[in-house]
Amino acid sequence: MGETSFVTDQVWSKIPDGSITTPKGFKATGIHTKVKRKRKDLGIIYCEQPVPAAAVYTLNQIQAAPIAVTKQVLEDGGHVQAVVVNSGHANACTGHAGLVDAYTVQEKAADVFNMQADNIAVASTGLIGERMKLEKILPGLEQLVPTDSKEEASSFAESILTTDTGTKEVCVQVPIDGKVVTIAGVAKGSG
């Protein structure tokens, strides 16, 4: 039933119907704001309280504005309560204006979800060199209603797709220090 992890030598079990909302306290959703023609393009993963967080970033010398914003969040205390992701425009190679746009999304999300901006990570994926369509994204933030349902977790997974052919989600349980811990993830990428 379980498999042996090469990292911890612990036995872990995949939860077939699990999602990013299976771990206690996590909610998610994704919607279509019309930044992209047909597909969902704005999503959020939300936690009931700020939790310790870590990130791995591209090593490329050119990094998109949301990376700078999220790095600042993690440097300011390393706790995250929400991750807001838009797809359609990567907000990369957009200069100072792109940085302002990323902070604007972070601040609007803080207002909508009544949380501190420095606990909100932001990410963007899509076309490089084009500014975010804030006239669609900002009102879209007000339409996000994260829940702990599997359907809304899948909506988030859809909202981060660009040229991907399908969503990538996983949820496992592993015993750690005598307790069963649930770990879930969602990713994008065509490679």
CYANA upper distance limits for C-alpha pairs under 8 A (distance plus 0.5 A):
  1 MET  CA     13 SER  CA      7.08
  2 GLY  CA     11 VAL  CA      6.26
  2 GLY  CA     12 TRP  CA      5.64
  2 GLY  CA     13 SER  CA      4.87
  2 GLY  CA     14 LYS  CA      7.59
  3 GLU  CA     11 VAL  CA      6.09
  3 GLU  CA     12 TRP  CA      6.13
  3 GLU  CA     13 SER  CA      7.07
  4 THR  CA      9 ASP  CA      6.36
  4 THR  CA     10 GLN  CA      6.50
  4 THR  CA     11 VAL  CA      5.34
  4 THR  CA     12 TRP  CA      6.99
  5 SER  CA      9 ASP  CA      5.67
  5 SER  CA     10 GLN  CA      6.41
  5 SER  CA     11 VAL  CA      6.93
  5 SER  CA     12 TRP  CA      7.39
 10 GLN  CA    174 VAL  CA      7.29
 10 GLN  CA    175 PRO  CA      7.31
 10 GLN  CA    176 ILE  CA      8.33
 11 VAL  CA    174 VAL  CA      6.73
 11 VAL  CA    175 PRO  CA      7.68
 12 TRP  CA    172 VAL  CA      6.98
 12 TRP  CA    173 GLN  CA      6.03
 12 TRP  CA    174 VAL  CA      4.89
 12 TRP  CA    175 PRO  CA      7.69
 13 SER  CA    172 VAL  CA      5.89
 13 SER  CA    173 GLN  CA      5.77
 13 SER  CA    174 VAL  CA      7.03
 14 LYS  CA    170 VAL  CA      8.10
 14 LYS  CA    171 CYS  CA      6.47
 14 LYS  CA    172 VAL  CA      4.74
 14 LYS  CA    173 GLN  CA      6.95
 15 ILE  CA    170 VAL  CA      8.38
 15 ILE  CA    171 CYS  CA      6.02
 15 ILE  CA    172 VAL  CA      5.83
 15 ILE  CA    173 GLN  CA      7.57
 16 PRO  CA    171 CYS  CA      8.05
 17 ASP  CA    150 LYS  CA      8.24
 18 GLY  CA     22 THR  CA      6.14
 18 GLY  CA    150 LYS  CA      7.84
 18 GLY  CA    170 VAL  CA      7.47
 18 GLY  CA    171 CYS  CA      5.57
 18 GLY  CA    172 VAL  CA      8.07
 18 GLY  CA    184 ALA  CA      8.18
 19 SER  CA    150 LYS  CA      6.59
 19 SER  CA    153 ALA  CA      6.74
 19 SER  CA    154 SER  CA      8.21
 19 SER  CA    169 GLU  CA      7.06
 19 SER  CA    170 VAL  CA      6.75
 19 SER  CA    171 CYS  CA      6.00
 19 SER  CA    184 ALA  CA      6.63
 19 SER  CA    185 GLY  CA      7.86
 20 ILE  CA     26 PHE  CA      7.64
 20 ILE  CA     27 LYS  CA      8.07
 20 ILE  CA     28 ALA  CA      8.05
 20 ILE  CA    153 ALA  CA      6.51
 20 ILE  CA    169 GLU  CA      8.06
 20 ILE  CA    170 VAL  CA      8.13
 20 ILE  CA    171 CYS  CA      7.44
 20 ILE  CA    184 ALA  CA      5.48
 20 ILE  CA    185 GLY  CA      6.23
 20 ILE  CA    186 VAL  CA      7.30
 21 THR  CA     25 GLY  CA      8.21
 21 THR  CA     26 PHE  CA      5.45
 21 THR  CA     27 LYS  CA      5.62
 21 THR  CA     28 ALA  CA      7.09
 21 THR  CA    147 THR  CA      8.37
 21 THR  CA    148 ASP  CA      5.48
 21 THR  CA    149 SER  CA      7.16
 21 THR  CA    150 LYS  CA      7.26
 21 THR  CA    153 ALA  CA      6.63
 21 THR  CA    184 ALA  CA      8.35
 22 THR  CA     26 PHE  CA      7.64
 22 THR  CA    148 ASP  CA      7.68
 22 THR  CA    150 LYS  CA      8.43
 22 THR  CA    171 CYS  CA      8.05
 22 THR  CA    182 THR  CA      7.99
 22 THR  CA    184 ALA  CA      7.83
 23 PRO  CA    182 THR  CA      6.06
 23 PRO  CA    183 ILE  CA      7.11
 23 PRO  CA    184 ALA  CA      7.55
 25 GLY  CA     47 CYS  CA      6.06
 25 GLY  CA     48 GLU  CA      5.83
 25 GLY  CA     49 GLN  CA      8.33
 26 PHE  CA     45 ILE  CA      7.63
 26 PHE  CA     46 TYR  CA      6.23
 26 PHE  CA     47 CYS  CA      5.03
 26 PHE  CA     48 GLU  CA      7.08
 26 PHE  CA    148 ASP  CA      6.90
 27 LYS  CA     45 ILE  CA      6.38
 27 LYS  CA     46 TYR  CA      5.58
 27 LYS  CA     47 CYS  CA      6.74
 27 LYS  CA    146 PRO  CA      5.72
 27 LYS  CA    147 THR  CA      5.17
 27 LYS  CA    148 ASP  CA      4.93
 27 LYS  CA    149 SER  CA      8.03
 27 LYS  CA    153 ALA  CA      7.87
 28 ALA  CA     43 GLY  CA      7.85
 28 ALA  CA     44 ILE  CA      5.94
 28 ALA  CA     45 ILE  CA      4.88
 28 ALA  CA     46 TYR  CA      6.33
 28 ALA  CA    145 VAL  CA      8.31
 28 ALA  CA    146 PRO  CA      4.91
 28 ALA  CA    147 THR  CA      6.10
 28 ALA  CA    148 ASP  CA      7.02
 28 ALA  CA    149 SER  CA      8.47
 28 ALA  CA    152 GLU  CA      6.31
 28 ALA  CA    153 ALA  CA      5.73
 28 ALA  CA    155 SER  CA      8.46
 28 ALA  CA    156 PHE  CA      6.70
 29 THR  CA     43 GLY  CA      6.06
 29 THR  CA     44 ILE  CA      6.19
 29 THR  CA     45 ILE  CA      7.42
 29 THR  CA    144 LEU  CA      7.07
 29 THR  CA    145 VAL  CA      6.99
 29 THR  CA    146 PRO  CA      5.27
 29 THR  CA    147 THR  CA      7.27
 29 THR  CA    152 GLU  CA      5.02
 29 THR  CA    153 ALA  CA      6.26
 29 THR  CA    154 SER  CA      8.15
 29 THR  CA    155 SER  CA      5.98
 29 THR  CA    156 PHE  CA      5.26
 30 GLY  CA     40 LYS  CA      6.90
 30 GLY  CA     41 ASP  CA      7.67
 30 GLY  CA     42 LEU  CA      6.01
 30 GLY  CA     43 GLY  CA      4.45
 30 GLY  CA     44 ILE  CA      7.01
 30 GLY  CA    144 LEU  CA      7.50
 30 GLY  CA    152 GLU  CA      7.23
 30 GLY  CA    153 ALA  CA      8.31
 30 GLY  CA    154 SER  CA      8.50
 30 GLY  CA    155 SER  CA      5.10
 30 GLY  CA    156 PHE  CA      4.64
 30 GLY  CA    157 ALA  CA      8.01
 30 GLY  CA    158 GLU  CA      7.59
 30 GLY  CA    159 SER  CA      5.74
 31 ILE  CA     40 LYS  CA      5.42
 31 ILE  CA     41 ASP  CA      6.71
 31 ILE  CA     42 LEU  CA      5.98
 31 ILE  CA     43 GLY  CA      6.83
 31 ILE  CA    140 GLY  CA      8.25
 31 ILE  CA    143 GLN  CA      8.43
 31 ILE  CA    144 LEU  CA      7.54
 31 ILE  CA    155 SER  CA      7.47
 31 ILE  CA    156 PHE  CA      8.17
 31 ILE  CA    159 SER  CA      7.06
 32 HIS  CA     36 LYS  CA      8.11
 32 HIS  CA     38 LYS  CA      7.99
 32 HIS  CA     39 ARG  CA      6.60
 32 HIS  CA     40 LYS  CA      4.42
 32 HIS  CA     41 ASP  CA      5.74
 32 HIS  CA     42 LEU  CA      6.95
 32 HIS  CA    159 SER  CA      8.08
 33 THR  CA     40 LYS  CA      7.58
 33 THR  CA     41 ASP  CA      6.84
 33 THR  CA     42 LEU  CA      7.34
 33 THR  CA    136 LYS  CA      6.34
 33 THR  CA    137 ILE  CA      7.05
 33 THR  CA    140 GLY  CA      6.27
 34 LYS  CA     38 LYS  CA      7.58
 34 LYS  CA     39 ARG  CA      8.44
 34 LYS  CA     40 LYS  CA      8.44
 34 LYS  CA     41 ASP  CA      7.95
 34 LYS  CA    136 LYS  CA      7.48
 35 VAL  CA     41 ASP  CA      7.04
 35 VAL  CA     87 SER  CA      8.39
 35 VAL  CA     88 GLY  CA      6.73
 35 VAL  CA    133 LYS  CA      7.22
 35 VAL  CA    136 LYS  CA      7.09
 35 VAL  CA    137 ILE  CA      8.16
 36 LYS  CA     40 LYS  CA      7.81
 36 LYS  CA     41 ASP  CA      6.85
 36 LYS  CA     87 SER  CA      8.26
 36 LYS  CA     88 GLY  CA      6.23
 39 ARG  CA    158 GLU  CA      8.21
 39 ARG  CA    159 SER  CA      7.73
 40 LYS  CA    155 SER  CA      8.06
 40 LYS  CA    158 GLU  CA      6.67
 40 LYS  CA    159 SER  CA      4.93
 40 LYS  CA    160 ILE  CA      8.20
 41 ASP  CA     86 ASN  CA      5.97
 41 ASP  CA     87 SER  CA      5.29
 41 ASP  CA     88 GLY  CA      7.04
 41 ASP  CA    158 GLU  CA      8.35
 41 ASP  CA    159 SER  CA      5.02
 41 ASP  CA    160 ILE  CA      6.90
 41 ASP  CA    161 LEU  CA      8.30
 42 LEU  CA     84 VAL  CA      8.02
 42 LEU  CA     85 VAL  CA      6.29
 42 LEU  CA     86 ASN  CA      4.92
 42 LEU  CA     87 SER  CA      6.88
 42 LEU  CA    137 ILE  CA      7.74
 42 LEU  CA    140 GLY  CA      7.81
 42 LEU  CA    141 LEU  CA      8.35
 42 LEU  CA    156 PHE  CA      8.24
 42 LEU  CA    159 SER  CA      5.91
 42 LEU  CA    160 ILE  CA      7.68
 43 GLY  CA     84 VAL  CA      6.37
 43 GLY  CA     85 VAL  CA      5.80
 43 GLY  CA     86 ASN  CA      6.94
 43 GLY  CA    144 LEU  CA      7.85
 43 GLY  CA    155 SER  CA      8.24
 43 GLY  CA    156 PHE  CA      5.63
 43 GLY  CA    159 SER  CA      6.13
 43 GLY  CA    160 ILE  CA      7.65
 44 ILE  CA     82 ALA  CA      7.21
 44 ILE  CA     83 VAL  CA      6.05
 44 ILE  CA     84 VAL  CA      5.04
 44 ILE  CA     85 VAL  CA      6.75
 44 ILE  CA    144 LEU  CA      7.99
 44 ILE  CA    146 PRO  CA      7.62
 44 ILE  CA    156 PHE  CA      7.11
 45 ILE  CA     82 ALA  CA      5.99
 45 ILE  CA     83 VAL  CA      5.76
 45 ILE  CA     84 VAL  CA      7.25
 45 ILE  CA    146 PRO  CA      7.92
 45 ILE  CA    156 PHE  CA      8.03
 46 TYR  CA     81 GLN  CA      6.47
 46 TYR  CA     82 ALA  CA      4.89
 46 TYR  CA     83 VAL  CA      7.18
 46 TYR  CA    146 PRO  CA      7.43
 47 CYS  CA     51 VAL  CA      8.26
 47 CYS  CA     81 GLN  CA      5.62
 47 CYS  CA     82 ALA  CA      6.64
 48 GLU  CA     81 GLN  CA      7.55
 49 GLN  CA     81 GLN  CA      6.22
 50 PRO  CA     79 HIS  CA      5.93
 50 PRO  CA     80 VAL  CA      5.48
 50 PRO  CA     81 GLN  CA      4.64
 50 PRO  CA     82 ALA  CA      8.43
 50 PRO  CA    119 ASN  CA      7.13
 51 VAL  CA     79 HIS  CA      5.45
 51 VAL  CA     80 VAL  CA      5.93
 51 VAL  CA     81 GLN  CA      6.72
 52 PRO  CA     78 GLY  CA      6.14
 52 PRO  CA     79 HIS  CA      4.89
 52 PRO  CA     80 VAL  CA      6.94
 53 ALA  CA     74 LEU  CA      7.63
 53 ALA  CA     78 GLY  CA      6.00
 53 ALA  CA     79 HIS  CA      5.93
 53 ALA  CA     80 VAL  CA      6.51
 54 ALA  CA     74 LEU  CA      7.54
 54 ALA  CA     78 GLY  CA      7.41
 57 TYR  CA     67 ILE  CA      7.95
 58 THR  CA     63 GLN  CA      7.76
 62 ILE  CA     93 CYS  CA      8.05
 63 GLN  CA     67 ILE  CA      7.01
 63 GLN  CA     68 ALA  CA      8.19
 63 GLN  CA     92 ALA  CA      7.18
 63 GLN  CA     93 CYS  CA      8.30
 64 ALA  CA     68 ALA  CA      7.71
 64 ALA  CA     90 ALA  CA      7.58
 64 ALA  CA     91 ASN  CA      6.36
 64 ALA  CA     92 ALA  CA      4.49
 64 ALA  CA     93 CYS  CA      6.95
 64 ALA  CA     94 THR  CA      8.37
 65 ALA  CA     69 VAL  CA      7.08
 65 ALA  CA     91 ASN  CA      6.66
 65 ALA  CA     92 ALA  CA      6.66
 65 ALA  CA     94 THR  CA      8.18
 65 ALA  CA     95 GLY  CA      8.31
 65 ALA  CA     98 GLY  CA      6.28
 65 ALA  CA     99 LEU  CA      5.31
 65 ALA  CA    102 ALA  CA      6.90
 66 PRO  CA     70 THR  CA      6.57
 66 PRO  CA     91 ASN  CA      7.71
 66 PRO  CA     99 LEU  CA      7.55
 66 PRO  CA    102 ALA  CA      6.08
 66 PRO  CA    121 ALA  CA      8.48
 66 PRO  CA    122 VAL  CA      6.02
 66 PRO  CA    123 ALA  CA      5.69
 66 PRO  CA    124 SER  CA      7.06
 67 ILE  CA     71 LYS  CA      6.43
 67 ILE  CA    122 VAL  CA      8.08
 67 ILE  CA    123 ALA  CA      7.45
 68 ALA  CA     72 GLN  CA      6.76
 68 ALA  CA     99 LEU  CA      8.29
 69 VAL  CA     73 VAL  CA      6.95
 69 VAL  CA     99 LEU  CA      8.08
 69 VAL  CA    102 ALA  CA      7.42
 69 VAL  CA    103 TYR  CA      7.30
 69 VAL  CA    121 ALA  CA      7.61
 69 VAL  CA    122 VAL  CA      7.45
 70 THR  CA     74 LEU  CA      6.86
 70 THR  CA    120 ILE  CA      8.12
 70 THR  CA    121 ALA  CA      5.30
 70 THR  CA    122 VAL  CA      6.48
 70 THR  CA    123 ALA  CA      8.30
 71 LYS  CA     75 GLU  CA      6.59
 72 GLN  CA     76 ASP  CA      6.49
 72 GLN  CA    118 ASP  CA      8.42
 73 VAL  CA     77 GLY  CA      7.40
 73 VAL  CA     78 GLY  CA      6.98
 73 VAL  CA     79 HIS  CA      7.97
 73 VAL  CA     80 VAL  CA      8.03
 73 VAL  CA    118 ASP  CA      5.70
 73 VAL  CA    119 ASN  CA      6.74
 73 VAL  CA    120 ILE  CA      7.50
 73 VAL  CA    121 ALA  CA      7.06
 74 LEU  CA     78 GLY  CA      4.38
 74 LEU  CA     79 HIS  CA      6.98
 74 LEU  CA     80 VAL  CA      8.17
 76 ASP  CA    118 ASP  CA      7.77
 79 HIS  CA    119 ASN  CA      6.43
 80 VAL  CA    118 ASP  CA      8.32
 80 VAL  CA    119 ASN  CA      4.89
 80 VAL  CA    120 ILE  CA      6.22
 80 VAL  CA    121 ALA  CA      7.20
 81 GLN  CA    119 ASN  CA      5.81
 81 GLN  CA    120 ILE  CA      6.47
 82 ALA  CA    119 ASN  CA      7.26
 82 ALA  CA    120 ILE  CA      5.41
 82 ALA  CA    121 ALA  CA      6.78
 83 VAL  CA    120 ILE  CA      6.23
 83 VAL  CA    121 ALA  CA      5.17
 83 VAL  CA    122 VAL  CA      6.09
 83 VAL  CA    123 ALA  CA      7.94
 84 VAL  CA    106 GLN  CA      8.30
 84 VAL  CA    109 ALA  CA      8.28
 84 VAL  CA    120 ILE  CA      7.78
 84 VAL  CA    121 ALA  CA      6.87
 84 VAL  CA    122 VAL  CA      5.39
 84 VAL  CA    123 ALA  CA      6.82
 85 VAL  CA    122 VAL  CA      6.34
 85 VAL  CA    123 ALA  CA      5.19
 85 VAL  CA    124 SER  CA      6.01
 85 VAL  CA    125 THR  CA      8.28
 85 VAL  CA    159 SER  CA      8.37
 85 VAL  CA    160 ILE  CA      7.19
 86 ASN  CA    123 ALA  CA      7.08
 86 ASN  CA    124 SER  CA      5.41
 86 ASN  CA    125 THR  CA      6.96
 86 ASN  CA    137 ILE  CA      8.22
 86 ASN  CA    159 SER  CA      7.76
 86 ASN  CA    160 ILE  CA      7.11
 87 SER  CA    124 SER  CA      6.18
 87 SER  CA    125 THR  CA      5.19
 87 SER  CA    126 GLY  CA      5.92
 87 SER  CA    159 SER  CA      7.24
 87 SER  CA    160 ILE  CA      6.00
 87 SER  CA    161 LEU  CA      7.32
 87 SER  CA    162 THR  CA      7.14
 88 GLY  CA    124 SER  CA      8.38
 88 GLY  CA    125 THR  CA      6.69
 88 GLY  CA    126 GLY  CA      4.83
 88 GLY  CA    127 LEU  CA      6.55
 88 GLY  CA    162 THR  CA      7.34
 89 HIS  CA    124 SER  CA      6.96
 89 HIS  CA    125 THR  CA      6.14
 89 HIS  CA    126 GLY  CA      4.77
 89 HIS  CA    127 LEU  CA      5.09
 89 HIS  CA    128 ILE  CA      6.97
 89 HIS  CA    130 GLU  CA      6.74
 89 HIS  CA    131 ARG  CA      7.36
 89 HIS  CA    132 MET  CA      6.31
 89 HIS  CA    133 LYS  CA      8.49
 90 ALA  CA    124 SER  CA      5.12
 90 ALA  CA    125 THR  CA      4.47
 90 ALA  CA    126 GLY  CA      4.94
 90 ALA  CA    127 LEU  CA      5.83
 90 ALA  CA    128 ILE  CA      5.85
 90 ALA  CA    129 GLY  CA      8.11
 90 ALA  CA    130 GLU  CA      7.95
 90 ALA  CA    132 MET  CA      8.17
 91 ASN  CA     98 GLY  CA      6.27
 91 ASN  CA    102 ALA  CA      8.36
 91 ASN  CA    124 SER  CA      6.67
 91 ASN  CA    125 THR  CA      7.92
 91 ASN  CA    127 LEU  CA      8.30
 91 ASN  CA    128 ILE  CA      7.00
 91 ASN  CA    129 GLY  CA      7.25
 91 ASN  CA    130 GLU  CA      6.86
 91 ASN  CA    131 ARG  CA      6.17
 91 ASN  CA    132 MET  CA      6.52
 92 ALA  CA     98 GLY  CA      7.76
 92 ALA  CA    128 ILE  CA      5.73
 92 ALA  CA    129 GLY  CA      6.12
 92 ALA  CA    130 GLU  CA      7.90
 93 CYS  CA     98 GLY  CA      8.27
 93 CYS  CA    128 ILE  CA      7.02
 93 CYS  CA    129 GLY  CA      5.40
 93 CYS  CA    130 GLU  CA      8.25
 94 THR  CA     98 GLY  CA      5.27
 94 THR  CA     99 LEU  CA      8.25
 94 THR  CA    129 GLY  CA      6.08
 94 THR  CA    130 GLU  CA      7.06
 94 THR  CA    131 ARG  CA      6.68
 95 GLY  CA     99 LEU  CA      7.31
 96 HIS  CA    100 VAL  CA      6.83
 97 ALA  CA    101 ASP  CA      6.68
 97 ALA  CA    131 ARG  CA      8.31
 98 GLY  CA    102 ALA  CA      6.73
 98 GLY  CA    131 ARG  CA      6.76
 98 GLY  CA    132 MET  CA      7.99
 99 LEU  CA    103 TYR  CA      6.81
100 VAL  CA    104 THR  CA      6.53
101 ASP  CA    105 VAL  CA      6.81
101 ASP  CA    131 ARG  CA      8.43
101 ASP  CA    132 MET  CA      7.44
101 ASP  CA    134 LEU  CA      7.92
102 ALA  CA    106 GLN  CA      6.81
102 ALA  CA    122 VAL  CA      7.53
103 TYR  CA    107 GLU  CA      6.57
104 THR  CA    108 LYS  CA      6.58
105 VAL  CA    109 ALA  CA      6.57
105 VAL  CA    122 VAL  CA      8.24
105 VAL  CA    134 LEU  CA      8.39
105 VAL  CA    137 ILE  CA      8.30
105 VAL  CA    138 LEU  CA      7.15
106 GLN  CA    110 ALA  CA      6.74
106 GLN  CA    117 ALA  CA      6.40
106 GLN  CA    120 ILE  CA      6.77
106 GLN  CA    121 ALA  CA      7.83
106 GLN  CA    122 VAL  CA      7.10
107 GLU  CA    111 ASP  CA      6.81
107 GLU  CA    117 ALA  CA      6.06
108 LYS  CA    112 VAL  CA      6.64
108 LYS  CA    138 LEU  CA      7.31
108 LYS  CA    141 LEU  CA      8.01
109 ALA  CA    113 PHE  CA      6.41
109 ALA  CA    114 ASN  CA      8.46
109 ALA  CA    117 ALA  CA      7.99
109 ALA  CA    120 ILE  CA      8.27
109 ALA  CA    141 LEU  CA      6.88
110 ALA  CA    114 ASN  CA      5.95
110 ALA  CA    115 MET  CA      5.37
110 ALA  CA    116 GLN  CA      6.13
110 ALA  CA    117 ALA  CA      5.47
110 ALA  CA    120 ILE  CA      7.77
111 ASP  CA    115 MET  CA      7.34
112 VAL  CA    141 LEU  CA      7.60
112 VAL  CA    142 GLU  CA      6.66
115 MET  CA    119 ASN  CA      7.90
116 GLN  CA    120 ILE  CA      7.77
125 THR  CA    160 ILE  CA      7.69
125 THR  CA    162 THR  CA      7.65
126 GLY  CA    162 THR  CA      6.48
132 MET  CA    137 ILE  CA      8.41
133 LYS  CA    137 ILE  CA      6.71
134 LEU  CA    138 LEU  CA      5.97
135 GLU  CA    139 PRO  CA      7.50
136 LYS  CA    140 GLY  CA      6.59
137 ILE  CA    141 LEU  CA      6.81
138 LEU  CA    142 GLU  CA      7.72
139 PRO  CA    143 GLN  CA      7.45
140 GLY  CA    144 LEU  CA      7.17
146 PRO  CA    152 GLU  CA      7.56
147 THR  CA    152 GLU  CA      6.95
148 ASP  CA    152 GLU  CA      7.66
148 ASP  CA    153 ALA  CA      7.82
149 SER  CA    153 ALA  CA      6.89
150 LYS  CA    154 SER  CA      6.71
151 GLU  CA    155 SER  CA      6.72
152 GLU  CA    156 PHE  CA      6.79
153 ALA  CA    157 ALA  CA      6.94
154 SER  CA    158 GLU  CA      6.73
154 SER  CA    167 THR  CA      8.37
155 SER  CA    159 SER  CA      6.65
156 PHE  CA    160 ILE  CA      7.22
157 ALA  CA    161 LEU  CA      7.62
157 ALA  CA    167 THR  CA      6.21
157 ALA  CA    168 LYS  CA      7.58
157 ALA  CA    169 GLU  CA      7.79
157 ALA  CA    186 VAL  CA      6.88
157 ALA  CA    187 ALA  CA      7.81
157 ALA  CA    188 LYS  CA      8.34
158 GLU  CA    166 GLY  CA      8.40
158 GLU  CA    167 THR  CA      6.66
160 ILE  CA    188 LYS  CA      7.02
161 LEU  CA    166 GLY  CA      8.18
161 LEU  CA    167 THR  CA      7.73
161 LEU  CA    188 LYS  CA      6.48
161 LEU  CA    189 GLY  CA      8.03
162 THR  CA    188 LYS  CA      8.45
162 THR  CA    189 GLY  CA      8.30
163 THR  CA    189 GLY  CA      8.08
163 THR  CA    190 SER  CA      6.92
164 ASP  CA    188 LYS  CA      7.35
164 ASP  CA    189 GLY  CA      6.30
164 ASP  CA    190 SER  CA      5.29
165 THR  CA    190 SER  CA      7.60
167 THR  CA    186 VAL  CA      8.39
167 THR  CA    187 ALA  CA      7.92
167 THR  CA    188 LYS  CA      7.41
168 LYS  CA    186 VAL  CA      6.14
168 LYS  CA    187 ALA  CA      5.92
168 LYS  CA    188 LYS  CA      7.00
169 GLU  CA    184 ALA  CA      8.12
169 GLU  CA    185 GLY  CA      6.28
169 GLU  CA    186 VAL  CA      4.93
169 GLU  CA    187 ALA  CA      7.16
170 VAL  CA    184 ALA  CA      6.09
170 VAL  CA    185 GLY  CA      5.89
170 VAL  CA    186 VAL  CA      7.03
171 CYS  CA    182 THR  CA      7.62
171 CYS  CA    183 ILE  CA      6.21
171 CYS  CA    184 ALA  CA      4.58
171 CYS  CA    185 GLY  CA      6.92
172 VAL  CA    182 THR  CA      6.28
172 VAL  CA    183 ILE  CA      5.89
172 VAL  CA    184 ALA  CA      6.79
173 GLN  CA    180 VAL  CA      6.80
173 GLN  CA    181 VAL  CA      5.92
173 GLN  CA    182 THR  CA      4.91
173 GLN  CA    183 ILE  CA      6.65
174 VAL  CA    180 VAL  CA      6.04
174 VAL  CA    181 VAL  CA      5.87
174 VAL  CA    182 THR  CA      7.13
174 VAL  CA    183 ILE  CA      8.37
175 PRO  CA    179 LYS  CA      5.81
175 PRO  CA    180 VAL  CA      4.81
175 PRO  CA    181 VAL  CA      6.47
176 ILE  CA    180 VAL  CA      6.75
176 ILE  CA    181 VAL  CA      7.08
